[in-house]
Amino acid sequence: MTSIVLPTTSGGLERYELRGEPLPAPTGKPVFNRVAYAAAHVVVDPFANNDPSLDIAFDWERTLAFRHHLWDLGFGVAEAMDTAQRGMGLSWENALELSKRAIAEARTRPGAVIACGAGTDQLAPSPDVTIDQVIAAYETQIEAIEAAGGRIILMASRALARAATSPDDYLRVYGRILEGVREPVVLHWLGEMFDPDLAGYWGTSDHLAAMETVLALIQSHVGKVDGIKISLLSAEKEIALRRRLPAGVKMYTGDDFNYAELIAGDEAGYSHALLGIFDPIAPAASLALTRLAAGDAASFRELLGPTVPLSRHIFKAPTRFYKTGVVFLAWLNGHQEHFLMAGGQQSARSIPHFAELFRLADQARCLANPEMATERMRRLLAVAGIA
């Protein structure tokens, strides 16, 4: 039995005995009865001679290999989203290059699904920014992604949150954008727990009141909306909106706290998924979704349920730093040879946080190679002065 000495949240040390039971490798082509996108992280080049707090240099081979890992497991790739550090180290120029390369890579695989985030992050939020400038910024990104052959995930806009003075401003912006897109888009309502600069989105701090604006927008443009992803970390609010969506418009859960129950659904329906947590738990999620599609809801819950405590830990407040845990697990599982991130974000969580993440990943059977993961965990602890 493998064991490791880990720090505790109380400041002490304890010996942890690993469960050490990785999930079996999938066999055959995964078949889902839910649409499932995984928002993918990026791998940086650790040997680039730049300032990592200001610049980003990609390891393109590893970054694109990870997209193939997700496609192999049956997921669509949600590209250049917040999981890829959009707005926290990844600029619009970086995001466009990433999107173009990933779209080209998807073309090498029949049936590979990809959609790319379009926002306004080339436009710095300011009191002087106008609604027309927000529209123009959205249109610039959408035009570039569509020209590359990509479908659109319409991201929330920090600039719009700053410029808007009422719900009508949101309806004006989104209405104009939806009229011009080539294919139906996925709307993305990212809550303030993920990005504090998006507080008051849709013109109010009351999420239930904001839903009325969202529903009015969707009902006016049903043919241009594939679905909506909401990331409010509230199962009750997601279900309330899901039950009122027009026929044919999908709910994509973005709830990294309650995704298992939301995907399983209830007597009135279920949620599809567009999740950052599907990046680090992809094998478990793929197996669970395959079992669900086969009618085995009990196995779905048995496989996915243990990942929920892991996800809640990765996404704990301040939630915006969840990307650090995602990349940490990618390193532990051998998808990259280092634990470095754009903007130096590998330092955004504490050593006790990583220790608990390691325990929870082991218990959820999300360590693909427990011996390798343990050795890498020991190396991180050694850097922190814990021998």
C-alpha positions as CSV (number, residue, x, y, z in Angstrom):
1,M,0.0,0.0,0.0
2,T,1.4,3.4,-1.0
3,S,1.5,6.1,1.6
4,I,2.7,9.7,1.9
5,V,3.1,12.2,4.7
6,L,0.8,15.2,3.9
7,P,0.2,18.5,5.7
8,T,-3.2,19.1,7.3
9,T,-5.3,22.3,7.4
10,S,-4.5,22.6,11.2
11,G,-0.8,23.0,10.5
12,G,0.3,19.4,11.3
13,L,1.4,16.4,9.3
14,E,-0.2,13.0,8.9
15,R,0.5,9.8,7.0
16,Y,-2.1,9.2,4.3
17,E,-2.6,5.6,3.0
18,L,-3.7,5.8,-0.6
19,R,-6.8,3.9,-1.9
20,G,-4.7,3.5,-5.1
21,E,-7.6,2.2,-7.3
22,P,-7.6,4.1,-10.7
23,L,-10.7,3.6,-12.8
24,P,-10.4,1.0,-15.7
25,A,-9.5,2.4,-19.1
26,P,-12.5,2.9,-21.3
27,T,-13.2,0.3,-24.0
28,G,-14.8,1.2,-27.3
29,K,-16.3,4.5,-28.4
30,P,-18.1,6.3,-25.5
31,V,-21.8,6.9,-26.2
32,F,-23.6,9.6,-24.2
33,N,-27.3,10.6,-24.0
34,R,-26.3,14.1,-22.8
35,V,-24.3,16.7,-24.7
36,A,-21.1,17.1,-22.7
37,Y,-18.4,19.7,-23.2
38,A,-15.2,19.8,-21.2
39,A,-13.7,23.3,-20.8
40,A,-10.0,22.6,-21.4
41,H,-6.9,24.1,-19.8
42,V,-3.8,25.2,-21.6
43,V,-0.2,23.9,-21.0
44,V,2.5,26.5,-20.9
45,D,6.1,26.2,-22.2
46,P,8.3,26.1,-19.0
47,F,11.4,26.8,-21.1
48,A,10.2,30.0,-22.7
49,N,12.4,33.0,-21.9
50,N,9.7,35.4,-20.9
51,D,8.2,36.9,-17.9
52,P,5.6,34.3,-16.8
53,S,3.6,36.9,-14.8
54,L,3.1,39.0,-18.0
55,D,3.4,36.7,-21.0
56,I,2.2,33.3,-22.1
57,A,4.1,30.8,-24.2
58,F,2.2,27.7,-25.1
59,D,3.4,24.1,-25.2
60,W,1.4,23.5,-28.3
61,E,2.1,19.7,-28.4
62,R,0.8,19.1,-24.9
63,T,-2.0,21.6,-25.2
64,L,-3.4,20.0,-28.3
65,A,-2.7,16.4,-27.0
66,F,-5.0,17.2,-24.1
67,R,-7.8,18.1,-26.5
68,H,-7.4,14.6,-28.1
69,H,-7.6,13.1,-24.7
70,L,-11.0,14.7,-24.2
71,W,-12.2,13.7,-27.7
72,D,-11.1,10.2,-27.1
73,L,-13.3,10.1,-24.0
74,G,-16.4,11.3,-25.9
75,F,-16.4,15.0,-24.9
76,G,-16.8,18.1,-26.9
77,V,-14.1,20.7,-26.3
78,A,-15.1,24.1,-25.0
79,E,-12.1,26.1,-26.1
80,A,-10.6,29.3,-24.9
81,M,-13.0,29.5,-21.9
82,D,-12.2,30.6,-18.3
83,T,-10.7,27.1,-17.6
84,A,-8.0,28.2,-20.2
85,Q,-7.4,31.2,-18.0
86,R,-9.3,33.6,-20.2
87,G,-9.0,36.9,-18.5
88,M,-6.5,35.6,-16.0
89,G,-3.4,35.2,-18.2
90,L,-4.9,34.4,-21.6
91,S,-5.5,37.4,-23.8
92,W,-7.9,37.6,-26.8
93,E,-4.9,37.3,-29.1
94,N,-3.8,34.1,-27.3
95,A,-7.4,32.8,-27.3
96,L,-7.7,33.3,-31.1
97,E,-4.5,31.5,-31.8
98,L,-5.6,28.7,-29.4
99,S,-9.0,28.5,-31.1
100,K,-7.6,28.4,-34.6
101,R,-5.2,25.6,-33.7
102,A,-7.8,23.5,-31.9
103,I,-10.3,23.9,-34.6
104,A,-7.7,22.7,-37.2
105,E,-6.9,19.8,-34.9
106,A,-10.6,18.9,-34.6
107,R,-10.8,18.6,-38.4
108,T,-8.3,15.8,-38.3
109,R,-10.9,13.7,-36.3
110,P,-14.2,12.8,-37.8
111,G,-17.0,13.7,-35.4
112,A,-14.8,15.8,-33.0
113,V,-16.9,18.5,-31.5
114,I,-15.5,22.0,-30.6
115,A,-17.0,25.3,-29.7
116,C,-15.0,28.5,-28.9
117,G,-15.5,31.3,-26.4
118,A,-16.2,34.7,-27.9
119,G,-16.2,37.7,-25.7
120,T,-15.0,41.3,-25.4
121,D,-11.7,40.9,-23.5
122,Q,-9.8,43.0,-26.0
123,L,-11.8,45.9,-24.7
124,A,-10.7,47.0,-21.2
125,P,-13.7,47.8,-18.9
126,S,-13.9,51.6,-18.3
127,P,-16.5,54.2,-17.5
128,D,-15.9,55.6,-21.0
129,V,-16.8,52.3,-22.8
130,T,-20.0,52.6,-24.8
131,I,-22.6,49.9,-25.6
132,D,-21.7,50.3,-29.3
133,Q,-18.1,49.5,-28.5
134,V,-19.1,46.4,-26.6
135,I,-21.1,45.2,-29.7
136,A,-18.2,45.9,-32.0
137,A,-15.8,44.0,-29.7
138,Y,-18.1,41.0,-29.7
139,E,-18.5,41.1,-33.4
140,T,-14.7,41.2,-33.9
141,Q,-14.2,38.0,-32.0
142,I,-17.2,36.2,-33.5
143,E,-16.1,37.1,-37.0
144,A,-12.6,35.7,-36.3
145,I,-13.8,32.5,-34.8
146,E,-16.4,31.9,-37.5
147,A,-13.8,32.6,-40.2
148,A,-11.7,29.8,-38.7
149,G,-14.7,27.4,-38.9
150,G,-15.6,27.5,-35.2
151,R,-19.0,27.6,-33.4
152,I,-19.6,30.2,-30.7
153,I,-20.0,30.1,-27.0
154,L,-21.0,33.6,-26.2
155,M,-19.1,34.6,-23.1
156,A,-20.1,37.1,-20.5
157,S,-18.5,40.5,-20.9
158,R,-16.7,42.5,-18.2
159,A,-16.9,45.6,-20.4
160,L,-20.7,45.2,-20.8
161,A,-21.1,44.7,-17.0
162,R,-19.4,48.0,-16.5
163,A,-21.1,49.9,-19.4
164,A,-24.7,48.7,-19.0
165,T,-27.1,50.8,-17.0
166,S,-30.2,48.6,-17.3
167,P,-31.4,45.1,-18.5
168,D,-32.3,46.8,-21.8
169,D,-28.7,47.4,-22.5
170,Y,-28.1,43.6,-22.3
171,L,-31.0,42.9,-24.5
172,R,-29.7,45.4,-27.1
173,V,-26.2,43.9,-27.1
174,Y,-27.2,40.3,-27.1
175,G,-30.0,40.8,-29.6
176,R,-27.7,42.5,-32.1
177,I,-25.1,39.7,-31.7
178,L,-27.7,36.8,-32.0
179,E,-29.1,38.4,-35.2
180,G,-25.7,38.2,-36.9
181,V,-24.3,34.8,-35.9
182,R,-24.1,32.0,-38.5
183,E,-25.1,29.1,-36.3
184,P,-26.9,28.8,-33.0
185,V,-24.7,29.7,-30.0
186,V,-24.4,28.7,-26.4
187,L,-25.0,31.6,-24.1
188,H,-22.7,31.7,-21.0
189,W,-23.9,33.3,-17.8
190,L,-20.9,33.3,-15.5
191,G,-21.7,34.2,-12.0
192,E,-19.8,36.7,-9.8
193,M,-18.3,33.8,-7.7
194,F,-16.3,32.9,-10.8
195,D,-15.5,36.5,-11.8
196,P,-16.3,39.4,-9.4
197,D,-16.2,41.8,-12.3
198,L,-19.4,40.2,-13.6
199,A,-21.5,41.1,-10.5
200,G,-24.9,42.5,-11.4
201,Y,-24.9,40.8,-14.9
202,W,-28.1,41.2,-16.9
203,G,-28.7,44.4,-15.1
204,T,-29.4,43.3,-11.5
205,S,-27.8,41.5,-8.6
206,D,-31.0,39.5,-8.1
207,H,-30.4,36.2,-10.0
208,L,-34.1,35.4,-10.2
209,A,-34.8,38.8,-11.7
210,A,-31.9,38.4,-14.1
211,M,-33.5,35.1,-15.3
212,E,-36.5,37.1,-16.6
213,T,-34.2,39.1,-18.9
214,V,-32.4,36.0,-20.0
215,L,-35.7,34.3,-20.8
216,A,-37.0,37.3,-22.7
217,L,-33.8,37.3,-24.8
218,I,-33.9,33.6,-25.6
219,Q,-37.6,33.6,-26.4
220,S,-37.0,36.4,-28.9
221,H,-34.1,34.5,-30.6
222,V,-35.0,30.9,-30.2
223,G,-33.5,29.9,-33.6
224,K,-30.2,31.4,-32.7
225,V,-29.7,29.8,-29.2
226,D,-28.5,26.2,-29.0
227,G,-28.6,26.5,-25.2
228,I,-27.4,28.4,-22.2
229,K,-24.7,27.5,-19.6
230,I,-25.2,29.0,-16.2
231,S,-22.5,29.0,-13.6
232,L,-24.2,30.2,-10.4
233,L,-23.3,27.2,-8.2
234,S,-27.0,26.9,-7.3
235,A,-28.9,23.7,-8.4
236,E,-32.2,25.4,-7.4
237,K,-31.7,28.4,-9.7
238,E,-30.5,26.2,-12.6
239,I,-33.5,23.9,-12.4
240,A,-35.9,26.9,-12.1
241,L,-34.5,28.3,-15.4
242,R,-34.2,24.9,-17.1
243,R,-38.0,24.3,-16.6
244,R,-38.8,27.5,-18.3
245,L,-36.6,27.3,-21.4
246,P,-38.4,27.1,-24.8
247,A,-38.6,23.7,-26.4
248,G,-35.3,22.8,-28.2
249,V,-33.1,25.1,-26.1
250,K,-30.7,23.1,-23.9
251,M,-29.6,23.8,-20.4
252,Y,-25.9,23.2,-20.0
253,T,-24.9,22.9,-16.4
254,G,-21.9,24.9,-15.4
255,D,-22.5,24.1,-11.7
256,D,-19.2,22.5,-10.5
257,F,-20.8,21.8,-7.1
258,N,-24.0,20.0,-8.2
259,Y,-23.4,18.7,-11.7
260,A,-24.1,15.0,-10.8
261,E,-27.7,15.5,-9.8
262,L,-28.3,18.1,-12.5
263,I,-27.1,15.9,-15.3
264,A,-29.1,12.9,-13.9
265,G,-32.2,15.1,-13.9
266,D,-35.7,14.8,-12.5
267,E,-39.2,14.0,-13.7
268,A,-39.3,17.4,-15.5
269,G,-36.0,17.2,-17.4
270,Y,-32.2,17.2,-17.1
271,S,-29.2,19.3,-17.9
272,H,-26.5,18.8,-20.5
273,A,-23.0,19.8,-19.4
274,L,-20.3,22.4,-20.1
275,L,-18.0,22.0,-17.2
276,G,-14.5,22.9,-16.1
277,I,-14.4,20.0,-13.7
278,F,-14.7,17.6,-16.7
279,D,-11.1,18.5,-17.6
280,P,-9.5,16.9,-14.5
281,I,-12.1,14.1,-14.0
282,A,-12.7,13.3,-17.7
283,P,-12.2,9.5,-17.4
284,A,-14.6,9.2,-14.5
285,A,-17.1,11.5,-16.1
286,S,-16.9,9.6,-19.4
287,L,-17.5,6.2,-17.8
288,A,-20.4,7.6,-15.7
289,L,-22.1,9.2,-18.8
290,T,-21.7,6.0,-20.7
291,R,-23.4,4.1,-17.9
292,L,-26.2,6.7,-17.8
293,A,-26.8,6.4,-21.5
294,A,-27.1,2.6,-21.1
295,G,-29.9,3.2,-18.5
296,D,-27.7,2.4,-15.4
297,A,-28.4,5.5,-13.3
298,A,-27.1,3.8,-10.2
299,S,-23.7,3.2,-11.7
300,F,-23.7,6.8,-13.0
301,R,-24.1,8.1,-9.4
302,E,-21.6,5.5,-8.0
303,L,-18.9,6.7,-10.4
304,L,-19.6,10.4,-10.5
305,G,-20.7,11.0,-6.9
306,P,-17.2,10.7,-5.4
307,T,-15.9,13.3,-7.7
308,V,-18.3,16.0,-6.3
309,P,-16.3,16.5,-3.0
310,L,-13.2,16.8,-5.2
311,S,-14.8,19.4,-7.4
312,R,-16.2,21.4,-4.5
313,H,-12.7,21.6,-3.1
314,I,-11.1,22.6,-6.4
315,F,-13.8,25.3,-6.9
316,K,-14.0,26.5,-3.3
317,A,-13.9,30.2,-2.7
318,P,-12.2,32.2,-4.1
319,T,-13.7,30.1,-7.0
320,R,-11.8,32.0,-9.7
321,F,-8.6,30.2,-8.7
322,Y,-10.1,26.8,-9.5
323,K,-7.8,26.7,-12.6
324,T,-4.8,26.0,-10.3
325,G,-6.4,22.7,-9.1
326,V,-7.3,21.7,-12.7
327,V,-3.7,22.1,-13.8
328,F,-2.3,20.5,-10.7
329,L,-4.3,17.3,-11.4
330,A,-3.2,17.4,-15.1
331,W,0.4,17.3,-13.8
332,L,-0.3,14.6,-11.3
333,N,-1.9,12.5,-14.0
334,G,1.0,12.9,-16.5
335,H,-0.6,15.2,-19.0
336,Q,2.2,17.6,-18.6
337,E,5.7,17.4,-17.1
338,H,5.5,20.5,-14.9
339,F,3.2,22.4,-12.6
340,L,3.5,25.9,-14.1
341,M,0.7,28.2,-15.3
342,A,0.2,31.4,-17.2
343,G,0.4,34.4,-14.8
344,G,2.2,32.3,-12.1
345,Q,-1.3,31.0,-11.1
346,Q,0.3,27.8,-9.8
347,S,0.9,29.8,-6.6
348,A,-2.8,30.8,-6.2
349,R,-3.6,27.9,-3.8
350,S,-1.9,26.7,-0.6
351,I,0.1,23.6,0.1
352,P,-2.6,22.2,2.5
353,H,-5.1,22.9,-0.4
354,F,-3.1,20.7,-2.7
355,A,-2.7,18.0,-0.1
356,E,-6.4,17.8,0.4
357,L,-7.0,17.8,-3.4
358,F,-4.6,14.8,-3.6
359,R,-6.5,12.9,-1.0
360,L,-9.9,13.6,-2.6
361,A,-8.6,12.7,-6.1
362,D,-7.4,9.4,-4.8
363,Q,-10.7,8.7,-3.1
364,A,-12.6,9.5,-6.3
365,R,-10.3,7.2,-8.3
366,C,-9.1,10.2,-10.3
367,L,-5.4,9.4,-10.1
368,A,-4.6,7.5,-13.2
369,N,-1.2,6.3,-11.9
370,P,-1.2,6.5,-8.1
371,E,2.6,5.8,-7.8
372,M,3.5,8.6,-10.3
373,A,1.1,11.0,-8.7
374,T,2.5,10.3,-5.2
375,E,6.0,10.9,-6.4
376,R,5.0,14.2,-7.9
377,M,3.2,15.2,-4.8
378,R,6.4,14.4,-2.8
379,R,8.4,16.7,-5.2
380,L,5.9,19.6,-4.6
381,L,6.1,19.1,-0.8
382,A,9.9,19.1,-1.0
383,V,9.9,22.4,-2.7
384,A,7.7,23.7,0.1
385,G,10.2,22.4,2.7
386,I,8.2,19.3,3.7
387,A,10.5,16.3,3.4
